[in-house]
Amino acid sequence: MLKVPECQLSDDLGSLWECSRFTDCSLYVGGQEFKAHKSILAARSPVFSAMFEHEMEESKKKGVGVGG
């Protein structure tokens, strides 16, 4: 029987975030910068998906301000 390997997607995505590997945008919150991946933000949030998919100002920039 074929053994299916244990899923480590969560660990792999966490590693990308912790090391800021292959980031392609930044989130600015309360004066702090957080490196991020547009594809992951878009997959997890319809708001970010709309920002990046359509010709909104955020899709043209490398950074997005969040909050006040």
N, C-alpha and C positions, 0 to 999 in steps of 0.2 A: 504494500500500500504506500502511496505517495504521502510524505509528511509535509504539511503546509507550514511554512515558517511563521513564527509569531509576528504579529504586526507591530512595527516600531515607528509608524508614521508620526505619532505624537512626539516621540523622542527626537526624530529627525528634524521636524519643524521647530521644535524647541532649540535644537542646536543651531539652526540657521539664525534664529532670533538672537540667541545669546552671543554669537560670534559676529553678528551683523554681516554675515556673508551674503554676497550677491544682492544687497539692498538696492532699490532703485527709486526710493523716495524717503522723505522724512516727515514725521508728524511733530508739530510744535505745540506743546501743552505747558501752560504756566511757565514759560521761559525756558523749558527744557526741550531738547531735541531727541526724538526716538526714531532710529532708522527702521525702515519697514519695507515690505514687498507689496507692490501694487496688486499683483495677482492674488495674493492671499487676502489682502484687505477687501478686494472686489468680490472674492468668492464668499467671504463671511459677512459682508454688509451691503445691502442694496443701495445705501447712500454713497458709499465709496465706489461701488460699481458704476453708478450713474455719473459720479464725478469724473472717473477715468475713461468711461466709454464715450461720453458725449463731449463735445467741444467746450467743456467748462474750463474756466481759468486753471483749476487744479490739474487738469490733464496736461497742460502745457508746462507746468512748473515741476520742480523736483521736491517741493515741500507743500504741506497742507497745515494751516493753522486750525487747531481744535479748541473749542471753548472760548471763554472771554478773557 
